[in-house]
Amino acid sequence: MKTLKELFKIGKGPSSSHTMGPQKAAKIFLENNRGASSFEVTLYGSLAATGKGHMTDIAIIEVLEPVAPIRIIWKPDVFLPFHPNGMKFKSLTNDEKPINEWTVYSIGGGALSEGKGDDDMFNSPEVYEMNSMTEIMKWCERTGRNYWEYVQLCEDSSLWDYLEVVWIKMKEAVERGLKREGRLPGPLNLPRKAPTYYVKASGYKQSLQTRGLVYAYALAVSEENASGGTIVTAPTCGACGVLPAVLYHISKSHEFTDKQILHALATAGLVGNIVKKNASISGADVGCQGEVGVACAMASAASCQLFGGSPSQIEYAAEMGLEHHLGMTCDPICGLVQIPCIERNAFAATRALDSNLYAAFSDGSHRVSFDRVVEVMKRTGHDIPSLYKETSEGGLAKGFNMTGNVND
């Protein structure tokens, strides 16, 4: 597995695969083609199907248009073989003859790939020797250490400074989102709800207040993401509200130190990394189970560790967080990371706390391992038809047009 710095990315929403990834690709292509007279970018599959709602075109245009005119071609019905999020960049001469072209894929969480295996320019060093939860859990039990200590063993010392920045950015996204009112961008005219949920939750008794506050925190981050604000992929933009909401709530309501929160972040990152390595965190590849489901697993593991869970209980919490999202489709209305994405973040955050509690009541033993659920999630995701995987052609998105109205 790669470093956690590649999982937790700080950037602007609304989509890690549809905005962050393509913008990064445009910057790389520009560096090698600054003499071009014009550019042509073809978007395929899911990138083309929901690119306008995700602002894929804007992300690319912002980079290339200051240098030369750009034309974007949309091919939502063409799926390149390596990944549903394919794109082809071309640089052209004055008479529109090709100078250079490059095919690249946005594979989730802001990561890119050329689909070339060992020859891929985006290959980076593997820093983890063990790549499964079972292996790492057994190491923890054998050595008397915890998951974050395995992370510390594999990563260099700069990781903790990086995670400190990640935690600061997560808190800032929560706090910004709690203060901002108005509607979210796009044709749905969806009003922000986080400030209202926060005020209402504050008036309830403790038992209901806890849940209401977690909703508010998750809504705050997800609404910041939907409006193009700065967030942290955890593991993606579309699922960025779950982990910050859980950690922010726990840090506010219990006396955990920042160091303990960073340790929990490391464990959460390890869980996300295992899924990224062995399956996928791309909604276009495996549906929302790979985004919100994985985010829930990450938050479940982090909270269980903070409350003193054993390695087996932490693994059990993560397993439940992912298992109970199996089969979840990615069907954003109008291609926007708003409906149902924002509500899903809020519910997944509370489900993570439930997973922690359920695991804490157990002795950690259970029949279905986290690794098994990851395997099933990958297979299930590949069995789901493409219209349910970030194309906005099926499910909740079916029948809606780009004005946010139902087609007759």
Secondary structure, 3 states (H helix, E strand, C coil): CCCHHHCCCEEECCCHHHHHHHHHHHHHHHHCCCCCCEEEEEEEHHHHHCHHHHCHHHHHHHHHCCCCCEEEEEECCCCCCCCCCEEEEEEECCCCCEEEEEEEEEEECCEEECCCHHHCCCCCCCCCCCCCHHHHHHHHHHHCCCHHHHHHHHCCCHHHHHHHHHHHHHHHHHHHHHHCCCECCCCCCCECCHHHHHHHHHCCCHHHHHHHHHHHHHHHHHHHHHCCCEEECCCCCCCCCHHHHHHHHHHHHCCCCHHHHHHHHHHHHHHHHHHHHHCCCCHHHHCHHHCHHHHHHHHHHHHHHHCCCCHHHHHHHHHHHHHCCCCCCECCHHHCCCCCHHHHHHHHHHHHHHHHHHHHHCCCCCCCCHHHHHHHHHHHHHHCCHHHECCCCCHHHCCECCCCCECC
